[in-house]
């Protein structure tokens, strides 16, 4: 039931202090060559190449998941460590790019003359795939970097990342729980739809401030989980406000909100309660794996009809 941190893109705005004033420049294409070189170094477990990128800037800032500065050595070890774990491949999804130009001297790089300094702030989702004895597993690492070019090539000026997780972390805040929604009416509509489609209803209690609610919603739309969700469940999001809204609905479905959200209830297509979360099983959704959620959904999805 942890609070939603600032939108991931804004979480790294402190890094933009290296980039100064926005000048309305268009972003470079998504196949930004320096970022691709960084990806290849991670894929190869090439510590030497990473050290070269990190140490090429005289004022490099590296921050860990807690926002505190960490040594270059620790960051290199984090990224090269994937190879030892059985890294098969690594993808980089660009979430946001922003180019900025400083026509004035850049104090961080101690540049007093020459062409303007161009800075690129890039927010990405790094997706390492690791081979295991059973099947490949994907991990997700949210990261932001600042690259600068003062006329002598691109240099990595700053980096900050999140911890690795098995579920994709939300990179933007969505209005999952609109204040104007009518929970009882939406549940009734879901029951009507579920009856016709022979599905069950998944009632998800939460709020927009709940980070793990957004993580769970992201997981529902992942390639591993979305086929089961779409074929077997109608989903209703019930807003609990600041623990002061729709409490009667939670009571109706026997969901103890004091154990944390997101909290789930499963209804049959007739609206009958089949399951209610009692022990905060999804409260820390960010620490779960796709298999955990699939196990739950497969347990409670409708039985397959026999011909």
PyMOL commands that set and color helices and strands:
alter all, ss='L'
color gray80, all
select helices_A, chain A and resi 8-11+13-18+33-44+47-55+72-84+183-197+211-220+226-232+247-252+257-259+285-287+290-300
alter helices_A, ss='H'
color red, helices_A
select strands_A, chain A and resi 61-63+87-102+117-130+137-138+141-149+154-161+200-206+233-239+263-267+273-276
alter strands_A, ss='S'
color yellow, strands_A
deselect
rebuild
show_as cartoon
